Amino acid sequence: MVENLPVLSHVHNGLTIEGYSRAAVQTYWRVNELKVLFDCGGQPWDFMGTPTMFISHAHLDHIAALPAYVSRRRMMKMDPPVIYLPDSAVDTTWDMLQLFRRLDRGAMPCELIGLLPGDETSISREYIVTSLKTRHTIDSLGFVIHQRRHKLKPEFQGLEGDKIRDLKLAGTEITEETRVPVFAYTGDTSPPGLDNNPVFYEAKTLVSELTFVAPEHRKEKIHKHGHMHIDDYRQRADRFQNELIIASHLSTRYNDSQVKRLAQKALPDALGGRMKLWL
């Protein structure tokens, strides 16, 4: 396999989270078992076979490699991918792909689907993706993957199997759907992106942005530009119910050792050991 870009990996709760994210450089993620990608600031060769992508916003470090992804799938005779992105970015993204078609003399077959906050997208019989409004400098969305489960309604619990079967055959709705948030991805956002969407705090795994960690960086300026500081995490420490919080999208102003040192100083317990710095 061609290893053309850095990819880190972590397994939690049966899901393999893979990717890389550094502010102003490139961001790309895959949840392999669910066959879904998030953002396309770079396009690892190994990610090419995943046919469904959700793009949080249209900044270059999150979308620049989209033409490569679409073109490579065509060259490898794969089906056109389905790409979901903020509705306001669809037309311009299509225009971009057509410009590359003219440059490359190769088709750019794909389906672009615009999303608005609150839209739900089924990616399988069991999993559904909800789009949520986040807070950045351009239109942006975060995403939560829910696992749909069906359980017997309370009034039918305790019945014998043949009676349940007869009710079902008679057309009675005997089950009810519950949804469990198993994975969430905020993309780039300032704190209101989390605060206005409590489900981000509830997902089993949260991939969130943590761009700044140095105490001298002013929070008001960071928030104005749609980003998070580690102090924002400390101030909300009691809200995070997640089993795993992946902190990513760190600024290139810091090297890895600086990030670890400053993060350890600001959050010594790493949110109860649940926060993983994506370095």
C-alpha positions as CSV (number, residue, x, y, z in Angstrom):
1,M,0.0,0.0,0.0
2,V,1.3,3.5,-0.9
3,E,1.8,5.6,2.2
4,N,1.6,9.1,0.8
5,L,0.4,11.0,3.9
6,P,0.7,10.6,7.7
7,V,-2.1,8.6,9.3
8,L,-2.5,8.0,13.0
9,S,-4.9,5.4,14.3
10,H,-6.8,4.5,17.5
11,V,-9.4,1.9,18.2
12,H,-12.2,2.4,20.7
13,N,-15.5,0.7,21.2
14,G,-15.0,-1.4,18.1
15,L,-14.4,1.6,15.8
16,T,-11.0,2.4,14.2
17,I,-10.5,6.2,14.0
18,E,-7.8,7.1,11.5
19,G,-6.4,10.3,10.1
20,Y,-4.4,13.4,10.7
21,S,-5.2,17.0,11.5
22,R,-3.0,20.0,11.8
23,A,-4.4,23.6,11.5
24,A,-3.7,25.3,8.2
25,V,-2.0,22.1,6.9
26,Q,-4.5,19.3,6.3
27,T,-7.3,17.4,8.0
28,Y,-8.7,14.0,7.0
29,W,-10.4,11.3,9.0
30,R,-11.9,7.8,8.4
31,V,-14.0,5.6,10.6
32,N,-13.2,2.4,8.8
33,E,-15.9,0.0,10.2
34,L,-18.6,2.5,9.2
35,K,-17.1,3.2,5.7
36,V,-17.2,6.9,6.1
37,L,-14.7,9.8,5.7
38,F,-14.7,13.2,7.3
39,D,-12.9,16.1,5.5
40,C,-10.4,16.0,2.7
41,G,-7.5,18.4,3.3
42,G,-5.3,15.5,2.2
43,Q,-6.2,12.2,0.6
44,P,-4.3,9.1,1.9
45,W,-4.1,6.5,-0.8
46,D,-5.6,3.9,1.5
47,F,-8.7,6.1,2.1
48,M,-9.6,6.1,-1.6
49,G,-11.7,3.0,-1.3
50,T,-14.1,4.5,1.2
51,P,-17.1,5.8,-0.9
52,T,-18.9,8.3,1.5
53,M,-17.5,11.6,2.7
54,F,-18.8,14.4,5.0
55,I,-17.0,17.7,4.7
56,S,-17.3,20.1,7.6
57,H,-16.5,23.3,5.8
58,A,-14.7,24.6,2.7
59,H,-11.4,25.9,4.0
60,L,-8.5,24.5,2.0
61,D,-7.0,22.4,4.8
62,H,-10.3,20.5,4.9
63,I,-11.2,20.3,1.2
64,A,-8.1,20.8,-1.0
65,A,-7.6,17.1,-1.9
66,L,-11.2,16.5,-3.0
67,P,-10.3,16.6,-6.7
68,A,-7.6,13.9,-6.1
69,Y,-10.0,11.7,-4.2
70,V,-12.7,11.9,-6.9
71,S,-10.2,11.4,-9.7
72,R,-8.4,8.5,-8.1
73,R,-11.6,6.6,-7.6
74,R,-12.4,7.1,-11.3
75,M,-8.9,6.0,-12.4
76,M,-9.2,2.8,-10.2
77,K,-12.7,2.1,-11.8
78,M,-14.6,2.6,-8.5
79,D,-18.1,3.9,-8.2
80,P,-18.4,7.7,-8.0
81,P,-18.3,8.8,-4.3
82,V,-21.1,10.5,-2.5
83,I,-19.9,13.7,-0.8
84,Y,-22.0,15.6,1.7
85,L,-21.0,19.2,2.6
86,P,-22.6,22.5,3.7
87,D,-25.3,23.4,1.3
88,S,-23.8,26.8,0.6
89,A,-20.6,25.2,-0.7
90,V,-22.1,22.8,-3.2
91,D,-22.2,25.0,-6.3
92,T,-18.7,26.4,-5.8
93,T,-17.3,23.0,-5.1
94,W,-18.8,21.6,-8.3
95,D,-17.3,24.5,-10.2
96,M,-13.9,23.7,-8.7
97,L,-14.1,20.1,-9.8
98,Q,-15.1,21.1,-13.3
99,L,-12.1,23.4,-13.5
100,F,-9.9,20.4,-12.6
101,R,-11.7,18.4,-15.2
102,R,-10.6,20.9,-17.8
103,L,-7.0,20.9,-16.5
104,D,-6.7,17.2,-16.1
105,R,-8.8,16.1,-19.2
106,G,-10.4,13.6,-16.9
107,A,-14.0,13.3,-15.7
108,M,-14.8,14.1,-12.1
109,P,-17.7,11.8,-11.4
110,C,-19.3,12.2,-8.0
111,E,-22.5,13.2,-6.2
112,L,-22.4,16.4,-4.1
113,I,-25.2,16.6,-1.6
114,G,-25.8,19.8,0.3
115,L,-26.6,19.6,4.0
116,L,-28.3,22.0,6.4
117,P,-28.2,21.8,10.2
118,G,-30.5,19.1,11.4
119,D,-30.4,17.0,8.3
120,E,-30.2,13.3,8.8
121,T,-28.3,11.0,6.4
122,S,-28.6,7.2,6.6
123,I,-25.3,5.5,5.8
124,S,-26.5,2.0,6.6
125,R,-29.5,0.2,8.1
126,E,-28.0,0.6,11.5
127,Y,-26.3,4.0,11.4
128,I,-27.4,7.6,10.7
129,V,-25.5,10.8,10.5
130,T,-27.0,14.1,11.9
131,S,-25.6,17.4,10.7
132,L,-25.2,20.1,13.4
133,K,-24.4,23.8,13.1
134,T,-21.0,24.8,14.4
135,R,-19.3,28.2,14.8
136,H,-16.5,29.1,12.4
137,T,-15.6,31.9,10.0
138,I,-17.6,30.4,7.1
139,D,-20.6,28.0,7.0
140,S,-19.6,24.9,8.9
141,L,-21.2,21.7,10.2
142,G,-20.3,19.0,12.7
143,F,-21.6,15.5,12.5
144,V,-22.8,12.9,14.9
145,I,-23.2,9.2,14.0
146,H,-26.0,7.5,15.8
147,Q,-26.5,3.8,16.0
148,R,-30.2,2.9,15.6
149,R,-31.4,0.2,17.9
150,H,-34.9,-1.4,18.2
151,K,-36.2,-2.8,21.4
152,L,-39.5,-4.2,22.5
153,K,-41.9,-1.7,23.7
154,P,-42.5,-1.8,27.5
155,E,-46.1,-3.0,27.2
156,F,-45.0,-6.1,25.3
157,Q,-42.1,-7.1,27.4
158,G,-42.7,-10.4,29.2
159,L,-45.0,-11.7,26.6
160,E,-44.3,-15.2,25.2
161,G,-42.7,-15.5,21.8
162,D,-45.7,-16.7,19.9
163,K,-47.9,-13.8,21.2
164,I,-45.2,-11.3,20.1
165,R,-45.1,-13.1,16.7
166,D,-48.9,-12.8,16.3
167,L,-48.9,-9.2,17.2
168,K,-46.2,-8.5,14.6
169,L,-48.1,-10.5,12.0
170,A,-51.2,-8.5,12.8
171,G,-49.4,-5.3,11.9
172,T,-48.8,-4.1,15.5
173,E,-45.7,-2.0,16.0
174,I,-44.0,-3.9,18.8
175,T,-40.6,-2.2,18.9
176,E,-39.4,1.4,19.3
177,E,-36.2,2.9,18.0
178,T,-33.6,4.3,20.2
179,R,-30.4,6.1,19.1
180,V,-27.0,5.9,20.6
181,P,-24.4,8.6,19.6
182,V,-21.3,6.5,19.0
183,F,-19.1,9.0,17.2
184,A,-19.0,12.8,16.8
185,Y,-16.9,15.1,14.8
186,T,-17.0,18.8,15.3
187,G,-14.7,20.1,12.5
188,D,-13.4,23.6,13.2
189,T,-15.5,25.5,15.8
190,S,-15.4,27.9,18.6
191,P,-17.0,26.8,21.9
192,P,-20.7,27.6,21.0
193,G,-20.4,24.8,18.4
194,L,-20.2,22.4,21.3
195,D,-22.4,24.2,23.8
196,N,-25.3,24.6,21.3
197,N,-25.2,20.9,20.5
198,P,-25.2,18.9,23.8
199,V,-25.0,15.6,21.9
200,F,-21.3,16.4,21.2
201,Y,-20.7,15.9,24.9
202,E,-22.7,12.6,24.9
203,A,-21.1,10.7,22.0
204,K,-19.0,7.7,23.0
205,T,-16.1,9.1,20.9
206,L,-15.7,12.8,20.2
207,V,-13.2,14.1,17.7
208,S,-13.0,17.8,18.4
209,E,-10.7,20.6,17.6
210,L,-8.0,22.0,20.0
211,T,-6.0,24.5,18.0
212,F,-4.4,26.5,20.8
213,V,-2.7,25.5,24.1
214,A,-0.4,28.4,25.1
215,P,-1.8,30.6,27.9
216,E,-0.6,33.8,26.2
217,H,-2.9,33.3,23.2
218,R,-6.0,35.5,23.7
219,K,-9.2,33.6,23.9
220,E,-11.4,36.3,22.3
221,K,-9.3,36.3,19.2
222,I,-9.2,32.5,19.0
223,H,-13.0,32.4,19.4
224,K,-13.5,35.1,16.8
225,H,-11.6,33.0,14.2
226,G,-13.7,29.9,15.1
227,H,-11.3,27.9,17.1
228,M,-10.8,26.4,20.6
229,H,-8.2,26.9,23.4
230,I,-7.4,24.2,26.0
231,D,-8.9,26.5,28.6
232,D,-12.2,26.0,26.9
233,Y,-12.0,22.3,27.7
234,R,-11.0,23.0,31.3
235,Q,-13.9,25.3,31.8
236,R,-16.3,22.6,30.5
237,A,-14.6,19.6,32.1
238,D,-17.8,18.5,33.9
239,R,-19.8,18.5,30.7
240,F,-17.8,15.9,28.8
241,Q,-19.5,12.5,29.2
242,N,-17.6,11.0,26.4
243,E,-15.6,7.8,26.8
244,L,-12.9,9.2,24.5
245,I,-12.1,12.7,23.4
246,I,-9.6,13.1,20.5
247,A,-8.1,16.6,20.6
248,S,-6.9,17.5,17.1
249,H,-6.2,20.3,14.7
250,L,-3.3,21.7,16.8
251,S,-1.6,24.9,15.6
252,T,1.7,24.6,13.8
253,R,3.0,27.3,16.2
254,Y,3.7,24.4,18.6
255,N,5.9,21.3,18.2
256,D,4.7,18.1,19.7
257,S,6.6,18.4,22.9
258,Q,5.3,21.9,23.5
259,V,1.7,20.7,23.0
260,K,2.2,17.8,25.5
261,R,3.8,20.0,28.1
262,L,1.3,22.9,27.9
263,A,-1.7,20.5,27.7
264,Q,-0.5,18.6,30.8
265,K,-0.1,21.9,32.7
266,A,-3.6,23.1,31.8
267,L,-5.3,19.8,32.1
268,P,-3.2,17.5,34.4
269,D,-5.7,14.7,34.5
270,A,-6.5,14.9,30.7
271,L,-10.3,15.0,31.5
272,G,-10.0,11.9,33.6
273,G,-7.6,10.3,31.2
274,R,-10.1,10.4,28.4
275,M,-8.5,13.1,26.3
276,K,-6.0,11.9,23.6
277,L,-3.9,14.5,21.9
278,W,-3.7,13.6,18.2
279,L,0.0,13.9,17.7
